[in-house]
Structures are given as structure tokens and as C-alpha cells.
Amino acid sequence: MGCCGSREARDEESYIIVGAGAFGASTALHLIQKHPSAKVYLLDRGPFPHEAGASWDWNKVIRADYTTPVYMELALEALQKWRKDPLYQKFFHQSGLAWVSNSDFAQTIIDNYRAISGSKSQPQLLNTQDVLTMWGGIHADALYQDVKQVFYNKTSGWAEATDALCAVINAALAAGVRYVEADVKKVLFDDRGSAIGVVTEEGNCFHASHTILATGAMTARILADSAPMEPKLQLGGRMVAAAICSAMVKVSETDATLFKKGPVFVNDLDPAIGGSLPPNSNNELKVYRDESFKNTILHEASGQQISVPPSKLDYGQRDLTPGMKEELKSTFEGIFGEKAKDWELFNYRICWDAVTPTQDPIICEHPHAKKLFLVTGGSFHGYKFLPIIGKYAVDMIEDKLRPELAKIWAWDKENKGEAHEGMFPTREMADV
């Protein structure tokens, strides 16, 4: 690492990872574990964990409930780490997960479990009438419409997101990774178009033999700033900065005792369209809205229309509009019914992430820039892979990634329309 013009770290195995969220932190840890003598630098704009990042949160859903078998297999691998690995297990809460939907995805998930886990399959379809009285009746007034059965998996749950992320970063630092507070502006290239490091907003340059962007919602802007006159380097429609909203409610000690016995509860029915997580140690219950939006601007240097988080400090993530708050209220009431109308929401937050049309991440070497690697595109469901995603990122960097994963995580991939339709943004932030 060094200032502009320095050759330090260019001619040896060294790694700059930009972004200390779940993907970046996991990559740093797995890299240093596999290559203890390597120089691995983890860069982010401030002290970790940075609150504007998608991986910063009070809690995140941890599940293996996927209609796509490959993601179920990966999530089951990650879930095993959440349950058994000392680094992760103290942050995981196996609350179970209930899912209300009028689609047929539940049976597909159950079939996948049977094919992958055999007799270990845990999910089931509960009679909706039975769900009304389960967990002390906390979801008796939820929105069910004409849904007859509710998907339930007792092995799913949630994690203390920020604390787990911090633990991973600290483990990486203890193993030899160097953390650098730096707001990265763009990627540096040599005269052959290969990445040789990054330059910060302050004009400082950092060099390495491998440059890895785990930059989430800022990926499109960084690539546009890096090479505005090189269309092949740009993300285009492959990934879009998008946001969803969440809020908390403080419940009484008595209610917390009851609600902590309940599951993560997801409700896909309009106007609920979101989920809730059981109260944390501060008796704060979280709700999130599964309906995203983007913030499109003109990137003048490249002439592109790209979505970026607002330029306000920390993306202005606490500045929700009345419309956003109203949508969250609809979600709360769709999950908890009448009781939610008396709750006072607080800790409103806009969470920005990078979303792909298929909700597959992009984990590959850039096809038009050697030594530039992308490990990004969490699409609002990537956090659960914190314990393992770095292992696969290292495989990708070393050209050892399983062909099946290399295909679905490629720069260009086939879109079969399998993603959650509410997650890829079709509306603008200003219109919400």
C-alpha cells in the first residue's frame, strides 16, 4: 500500500477489499485464513461497522428457505455455521419462521428440503386457523385473506446483525487483515487496463495486486467514476442501488416475553408486503417493508442514468417520507392487526443495497478489467451468507469456483424471472 506512484504491493500477492459489509468482511477473513502471509487490506469510509451499510442492522433474517436448490444448499451450509461455529452461534436466535403467501412457493421449498436433506426436512404447512392461536395468538389478527395454509420452518430465525459483523471483522484483524478508514472514489488502472488499486476522495492511492469491490449500493457510482468513458466497465442494468424501509417498536416487558416466543413472520399479501422479527434484548421489535425503490441521477462524466443513495451524510437513511412511514404502518398492521395501531414506531431507517434483476450476486472477475473482482449484490438477502460467502469469493479469485456458481454469479447471466418481484426497484424514491 502506498501513495500514488508507489510500486509497493504491486508485485506481490496483496488484496484491497473495498467495503466492510458482510461480503467484504467475510472475504477478508477467508482470504487471511487461507493465506496467512498475504497482505489483505479492508477499506471502508469510517470506523466499522459503518451505519450506512446494508449489513449494519439490529437484526437480520437467517433462513435456508429458498425455491432455488443451489441457494438452499448454500444457506444450509451457512445456517450450520450460525448454529455451531463459536464465532457466529452466540448471535443466532432460532425463533422459527412463518410465511404467509398466496403463491405456491411453499411446496417448492418443502420439496427442495426433502431432496437435499431427506428425513431431516423441517418445514411444514400449517393450517391458517391453527396459526391464529399459536405463539400466544400474537398473529391472530394478521392479514390472511383466503390463504388456507402458512409455511413454517422451526430451524430458521434471526441474527444480531451488527454484532456478528463486528465479530467477523475483529477475527479478520486478529488474523492479520489491516483495516483502513478510507472513502474510496475510484479504481486505479495501469496502461493495460488492469486494476492496480484504488484512490480515495482525499486523493490518496492504495495499490495491490488484487482489487475487490464489495461496495454494495455504491458499486455503479465507483465504476462510473473510475472509467466514465469506458462503457464496457459499467454496470448498466446488471445491478441497481435500491432501498427498503424498516422501523422498530418498543414493547413492554410483558409483551416482550410473549413476542420473543414468536417466529420471524413474513407476509407477502398486499398491503402487508413485509416481515417482522421478534424483540431483541432491548425489547425492540422490528418490521421491514419488502418493496424497494431507487434514486436515479445523471452521472455527468459518463452520461449514464444510474441509481445511487442520496448524497446526504449516511445516505440520509433516517429521513423517511410520510409515504414510506405509511407503508411501514401497513406492514405492521398486516402482521399484527389491531394491536399494531397503538404502537409508536421509531428507529425508522432506509436501508440501501445493490440489487440484481435475478437477485443473484455478482461474484466474478470483471471481464473487461483484469485483477478487478466484484463481490457484491446482496439483493436484501445476502447477509445470511456471512459465514461462508468469503470462502466462495476466494474460490472465485483463485479461479476455482464451482461452475454452477460461476454461471449464476457471472457479470452477464440469464434472467429466468425467478427473483422476488418486489425487490427489484420499479419506482423512484421521490415518488414514495
Secondary structure as UniProt FT lines:
FT   TURN            4..5
FT   TURN            8..10
FT   STRAND          14..18
FT   HELIX           22..34
FT   TURN            36..37
FT   STRAND          39..44
FT   TURN            51..52
FT   TURN            54..55
FT   STRAND          60..62
FT   HELIX           69..84
FT   TURN            86..88
FT   HELIX           89..91
FT   STRAND          92..93
FT   STRAND          97..100
FT   HELIX           105..117
FT   HELIX           118..120
FT   STRAND          124..127
FT   HELIX           128..131
FT   TURN            132..133
FT   HELIX           134..137
FT   TURN            138..141
FT   TURN            145..146
FT   STRAND          149..153
FT   TURN            154..155
FT   STRAND          157..159
FT   HELIX           161..175
FT   STRAND          178..181
FT   STRAND          184..189
FT   TURN            191..192
FT   STRAND          195..200
FT   TURN            201..202
FT   STRAND          205..207
FT   STRAND          210..213
FT   HELIX           216..218
FT   HELIX           219..226
FT   TURN            228..229
FT   HELIX           231..233
FT   HELIX           236..238
FT   STRAND          240..250
FT   HELIX           253..259
FT   TURN            260..261
FT   STRAND          264..267
FT   TURN            270..272
FT   STRAND          274..277
FT   TURN            281..282
FT   STRAND          284..289
FT   STRAND          293..294
FT   STRAND          296..299
FT   TURN            300..303
FT   STRAND          304..307
FT   HELIX           313..316
FT   TURN            317..318
FT   HELIX           322..336
FT   HELIX           337..342
FT   STRAND          345..355
FT   TURN            357..358
FT   STRAND          362..365
FT   TURN            367..368
FT   TURN            370..371
FT   STRAND          372..376
FT   TURN            379..381
FT   HELIX           383..385
FT   TURN            386..388
FT   HELIX           389..397
FT   TURN            398..399
FT   HELIX           403..408
FT   TURN            421..423
FT   HELIX           429..431
//
